[in-house]
Structures are given as structure tokens and as C-alpha cells.
Amino acid sequence: MKTDIEALINSYQENGYALLPEVINELPDFEALIDQDTEKVYEKDECTLRSIYGFQNNSTFIKWLKSCSIIKEITQTLLGEQVYLHQTKVNLKNQNESSVWPYHRDFPFWKVFDHFPDNQFLNVVVYLDDVFEGSGELKVIPKSHNHFLAREAQDEQIDYSLEGSASSDLLFSFSADELEMFGSSYGIDSTIGRKGSLLIFNPNLIHGSGNSSIDYSRKIMILTFNSCSNIPVDQSKRPNYLCNINRTPITW
Ligand SMILES: O=C(O)CCC(=O)C(=O)O
């Protein structure tokens, strides 16, 4: 089925996200991509796998990416120039209480810690499993990519920590009152979809997820593209798997 790119862009611009059901036929075998460059992050129990970061230099991954013409078309249409991968990861779900991502925006991490001036980034999420209600599905607050709280301007003062970047004790999150306010203004959408679906979302969109009713479930791969002209104004202190220093454009 041909994707209606214009409708997709309209939805992305208006709501900050768009879901494309079952558009990827060949999914990457992420376990086969684990190599010396990848980094595993564990839950608070220190033994349950939470995330695997850093596929961007793996030739098998790049070959798979280049075979996904829909991802090329979307990034070129939305970012309008050459891109590279700032971050790549697979997030898994389990039943642990810590298997959550508190509601947050992504761009503050890249602005404050990685020193990128502009949000010329795009998140593309590939569903490696069916994502259903109760599986730790990603929830988003539509339109929140254009609405900010006055206090968020102070976020520039936040100090980097590894836990705050990748664990359930995430930095740049929101209080219950703030979420209530956003939720009552814009609602909260669940991004459920079958394996092979794609979710694209603006890195300023508020999003988060709960834990799953099943262990080792709801695996999603998140690809964060940055525009090559969006150059950091300072060096990031974060490791390469969180902030890729190789900004060579992808040659599709
Ligand atoms: O995997 C998830 O459910 C959320 C991931 C997320 O919010 C993030 O990586 O910023």
C-alpha cells in the first residue's frame, strides 16, 4: 500500500507525531547487531535488559536501513537535507516497576548536554514486536511539541548524568500536576500498532511509557536522525552511544 506522505506530514506537523501501520516488511535482527560498539543498559535490578544503544556503525544495520525506502523518504521530506544518526537504540519492556520512561521531551537532552542549537532532529520508531495496550506502549501528548512551560527555560541548568539519560530516573521529566494540565488540554494518545509499523515523532513531543504485563516484550528500535547542518556548538560529555560524534551523512 502506498503511503500518503502529504497526510503523514500534516499529521506530524499538527500533532507532533504520525503512525504508519505495518510498512516495514524486513525487520532487523537486533540481537545479531550487538557488537563491540553497542552498549547494554539494565533496569534497577542490574540484570534485566532495558535498552541496547549504538547500532549506527554496524554495517548489517546500515544495509538494512538503506533498504527501507520509506525511512529515506520520510527523513528527506521532513528534514529536507542530508542526515546522519545521532542515536540508535532498542528499548525492551518487562514487568519491573523500573521498566518505565517517565513523560519527557527528547530535544532538551540534545540541546543541554550535546549542545545542538536547533531541533532539526527526527525520531523514527520501528516496531519490532506487536505493540498493544498494556505492553508498555509509548504514549504521547499530541501538539505538546509546540507548547512549553515557562519553567522549562531553566532546564539549561540541569547537569548531565548517565542515569538521568537512560534510566527510569530520567531528567527533563514532568510533575503529576504538569502532566494533568497537558493531558486535560491536549489528551494522551496510545501509539499501538503491529510489528513492522513505524512511528515518527518530533523530539519536542512529550512522551512516555509504563511497564509491560510481559517480560522481554514490546521491543522497539528508535532511530534519531539529525540534519547535517545542525552542528553542535560545544563538545558533548556523553558517550558516543548517546551522542554519535560521527556526523557523516547517510548515503542512501
Ligand atoms: O521505549 C520507550 O517506551 C520510550 C523511549 C523514550 O521515551 C526515549 O527513548 O526517549
Ligand as a Chemical Component Dictionary entry (heavy atoms), coordinates in Angstrom:
data_LIG
# 
_chem_comp.id                   LIG 
_chem_comp.type                 NON-POLYMER 
_chem_comp.pdbx_formal_charge   0 
_chem_comp.three_letter_code    LIG 
# 
loop_
_chem_comp_atom.comp_id 
_chem_comp_atom.atom_id 
_chem_comp_atom.alt_atom_id 
_chem_comp_atom.type_symbol 
_chem_comp_atom.charge 
_chem_comp_atom.model_Cartn_x 
_chem_comp_atom.model_Cartn_y 
_chem_comp_atom.model_Cartn_z 
_chem_comp_atom.pdbx_ordinal 
LIG O1 O1 O 0 10.851 2.938 24.870 1  
LIG C1 C1 C 0 10.028 3.708 25.335 2  
LIG O2 O2 O 0 8.940  3.346 25.720 3  
LIG C2 C2 C 0 10.308 5.171 25.465 4  
LIG C3 C3 C 0 11.636 5.595 24.996 5  
LIG C4 C4 C 0 11.832 7.053 25.143 6  
LIG O3 O3 O 0 10.994 7.774 25.566 7  
LIG C5 C5 C 0 13.066 7.645 24.737 8  
LIG O4 O4 O 0 13.985 6.917 24.334 9  
LIG O5 O5 O 0 13.183 8.874 24.792 10 
# 
loop_
_chem_comp_bond.comp_id 
_chem_comp_bond.atom_id_1 
_chem_comp_bond.atom_id_2 
_chem_comp_bond.value_order 
_chem_comp_bond.pdbx_ordinal 
LIG O1 C1 DOUB 1 
LIG C1 O2 SING 2 
LIG C1 C2 SING 3 
LIG C2 C3 SING 4 
LIG C3 C4 SING 5 
LIG C4 O3 DOUB 6 
LIG C4 C5 SING 7 
LIG C5 O4 DOUB 8 
LIG C5 O5 SING 9 
# 
